[in-house]
């Protein structure tokens, strides 16, 4: 090697001297090191991504590993408003003759309750290869449970009969509307599943009868409800309430337990018949799905 190589100069006889810049050499080394680090980091990131994907896939598989498809039913035990809490807002369409054509009734805080402990699982199929025991777990939740729906509704009563000479005056008609509810299933074992439900309101083959109920839950003149403005409090103000109610509500629900993480959803049908304070009917769940974590 030539004497000047120590100075960073390379020269062979008869050739041009080349001086190698130490800074360039250093930068090249750094670039190579950075490149190696980037490749290493990329490999680590790819490995982490693969592990995360495997974990996510395993989590999804676990979430889907225990499921059931079921139907269930319960008897209606109570239908009503919460005294001094629930409100009713009624809008009347009055013809020139003075006859009432329809009444739009908006209710907040209405409740439908099953007979305590009357719910039962009617059928069940386990879904998925890892769902052994899912129907037993579904039965544990549903058998002996109590169902509750607290909802707000808007329905139009299309009047088909009225007797102005009646004391107090009442309206007979058919109902059509919708409601938004909080559905709750309380199991006999103590687990509580709750969540939203949306249902359509329709009259059955029987019409419903409405009266105006005033303070102290005493029937008053229909004019008191017509003249009332805005939401009125049940038990304190004049409100339109059913003296006889015959409806079928259909829709869907989705509920979950905040403690166990169990989820249920499906189609919901509620048939209600009320005469005075006596309520009867059926709550039915079809196309139900239960998911166990």
HUTAFEN-V52327 format. One record per residue. N is the residue number from 0. PSI is psi in whole degrees, 0 to 359 (NA if undefined). OMEGA is omega in whole degrees, -180 to 180 (none if undefined). Layout:
((N:PSI:OMEGA) (N:PSI:OMEGA))
This chain:
((0:145:-178) (1:161:-178) (2:331:-176) (3:358:180) (4:331:178) (5:339:180) (6:7:179) (7:17:-178) (8:132:176) (9:123:-180) (10:124:174) (11:151:-178) (12:131:177) (13:7:-179) (14:162:180) (15:139:179) (16:137:177) (17:123:177) (18:122:179) (19:125:-178) (20:118:-180) (21:324:-180) (22:321:178) (23:317:178) (24:317:-179) (25:316:180) (26:320:179) (27:319:178) (28:320:179) (29:317:180) (30:317:179) (31:320:180) (32:316:178) (33:317:179) (34:316:179) (35:318:179) (36:319:180) (37:319:178) (38:318:179) (39:313:-180) (40:320:180) (41:320:179) (42:319:178) (43:317:179) (44:319:178) (45:319:179) (46:317:179) (47:317:180) (48:320:179) (49:317:179) (50:317:179) (51:318:179) (52:319:179) (53:320:179) (54:316:179) (55:317:179) (56:318:179) (57:322:179) (58:318:178) (59:318:179) (60:320:180) (61:320:-179) (62:329:-177) (63:4:-171) (64:343:-178) (65:99:-176) (66:156:176) (67:156:173) (68:129:-171) (69:166:167) (70:153:-178) (71:164:180) (72:161:177) (73:158:178) (74:138:175) (75:132:-179) (76:329:-175) (77:137:175) (78:131:180) (79:183:179) (80:156:178) (81:115:-177) (82:132:177) (83:13:177) (84:308:-179) (85:150:179) (86:154:178) (87:131:177) (88:121:-176) (89:132:177) (90:124:-175) (91:139:171) (92:111:-175) (93:130:178) (94:166:178) (95:332:180) (96:350:-178) (97:348:178) (98:150:-179) (99:125:-178) (100:312:178) (101:165:176) (102:125:175) (103:118:-173) (104:119:177) (105:120:-176) (106:136:177) (107:124:177) (108:29:176) (109:148:-178) (110:145:171) (111:127:-176) (112:140:174) (113:163:168) (114:134:-178) (115:127:176) (116:12:-174) (117:353:-177) (118:146:177) (119:148:174) (120:125:-177) (121:326:179) (122:158:-179) (123:142:175) (124:130:178) (125:136:-175) (126:122:178) (127:153:-174) (128:345:-180) (129:22:-173) (130:21:178) (131:128:-179) (132:356:-178) (133:324:179) (134:324:176) (135:319:179) (136:324:178) (137:317:178) (138:322:179) (139:326:179) (140:315:-168) (141:318:-176) (142:122:-179) (143:10:-180) (144:166:176) (145:137:-178) (146:140:179) (147:138:175) (148:119:173) (149:121:-170) (150:166:170) (151:137:-175) (152:154:171) (153:122:-178) (154:147:178) (155:124:176) (156:110:176) (157:112:-172) (158:128:178) (159:347:177) (160:139:175) (161:145:-180) (162:99:-178) (163:338:-178) (164:351:-179) (165:144:180) (166:108:-8) (167:164:-179) (168:143:178) (169:161:-180) (170:133:177) (171:133:-179) (172:185:179) (173:149:-175) (174:145:174) (175:127:-178) (176:205:-179) (177:162:179) (178:153:173) (179:126:-171) (180:160:163) (181:114:-178) (182:132:-180) (183:129:172) (184:118:180) (185:113:-177) (186:159:178) (187:339:179) (188:357:176) (189:347:179) (190:141:-178) (191:122:178) (192:132:-176) (193:150:179) (194:184:-174) (195:154:173) (196:143:176) (197:130:-176) (198:152:172) (199:145:179) (200:129:177) (201:146:174) (202:150:172) (203:200:178) (204:344:-180) (205:138:176) (206:167:178) (207:156:-179) (208:129:-178) (209:145:175) (210:167:176) (211:121:-178) (212:128:-176) (213:197:180) (214:141:-179) (215:12:178) (216:34:-180) (217:132:176) (218:135:180) (219:178:-180) (220:145:179) (221:329:180) (222:331:179) (223:321:178) (224:324:179) (225:320:-177) (226:346:179) (227:140:-177) (228:124:177) (229:183:-180) (230:134:180) (231:144:-176) (232:128:180) (233:124:-179) (234:342:-179) (235:333:-176) (236:166:176) (237:125:-179) (238:150:175) (239:122:-180) (240:155:180) (241:127:170) (242:335:176) (243:127:-174) (244:130:178) (245:100:-176) (246:160:172) (247:121:-179) (248:131:-179) (249:141:179) (250:215:-177) (251:163:-179) (252:161:176) (253:118:-175) (254:159:-179) (255:148:175) (256:125:178) (257:345:-179) (258:310:-177) (259:340:-177) (260:4:179) (261:136:180) (262:144:174) (263:144:176) (264:165:179) (265:192:176) (266:144:-177) (267:134:175) (268:129:180) (269:116:176) (270:123:-175) (271:132:172) (272:120:-179) (273:129:172) (274:111:-174) (275:240:177) (276:358:-179) (277:123:-178) (278:145:175) (279:171:180) (280:194:-174) (281:139:172) (282:121:-176) (283:134:175) (284:125:175) (285:159:-178) (286:37:180) (287:146:176) (288:130:175) (289:135:-180) (290:125:-178) (291:126:-178) (292:NA:none))
